[in-house]
Amino acid sequence: MKTTKLITFLVAMVLAFTACETEVEDPAGLRSEGVVPSITNLNPAVFDVNDPSNTFIQFDLDINAADRASVKEVKLIVSLNGNKQRVEVLSLTDFPQNIKVFMKEAASALGMKLEDIGAGDAFNFEVLTIQGDKTYRSSASFNAAVVCAYDPDLVTGSYRAVSADWAVDGTVTLTVDPQDEYIVYVAGLAALDGLTEDQGPLKMVVNPLDFSVVAEKTVLASSAFGYTNIAYAGDGLLSTCDGSYEMLFNITVDQGSFGSFAFTFTKQ
């Protein structure tokens, strides 16, 4: 029952822990040290599963001018689905560079065939810097998911909305904004709780580069469980191959917050 959930404002205490660690050599390079290259203008940022031979990602890679003299070489490393196997895709010595990596190149570097790669897989890219005789693993990294092309008709319509933690399971309706196909509206979330959904719908914005989703804070019902103005906000990810959404919503009222809850939207 939602009425049994306590709405409180919590004060978090930061606790400091110290522990002894055994020094282990990281085969991917030293961490948190060295020059950090910049990765910008990542577009496209995903691979198209329906065009495996031609699909690619593209981005700009640069090193701050003051640091270039200290960097002998930069290596782009790839792995798949977070696996520990990391292999080199390319090596660079001049900057800035506009980089294009085809999915077939990444797969080949990993010793895989294109038919071994499917929707939902994700290539993990990291940048190593060679400075003197040391290799540094920088924080410059990103994931490139294998996805289907965006189709507004596939990612809208009648959906089953399920949240085990929020204890709802029912039907909602998603519609696309007539002016912007990357804006989707969700109607029926508050109604899943038996509430009168007199406001809303929830606005969700899809990032066309990686299909991440941001749900803008939206009041859905004026009254809920004895409180006022229940609102949803959050973020998640859209699967463009089956139209499903994995979302994490923070649910609030004027009086406070219920917390964050995972929701899955599955197209019916």
Salt bridges, closest charged atoms under 4 A:
ASP26 OD2 - ARG31 NE 2.71
ASP26 OD2 - ARG137 NH1 3.44
ASP62 OD1 - ARG68 NH2 2.99
GLU88 OE1 - LYS75 NZ 3.58
GLU126 OE1 - ARG86 NE 2.63
GLU126 OE2 - ARG137 NH2 2.55
ASP169 OD2 - ARG160 NH2 2.52
ASP193 OD1 - LYS2 NZ 2.85
GLU216 OE1 - LYS203 NZ 3.79
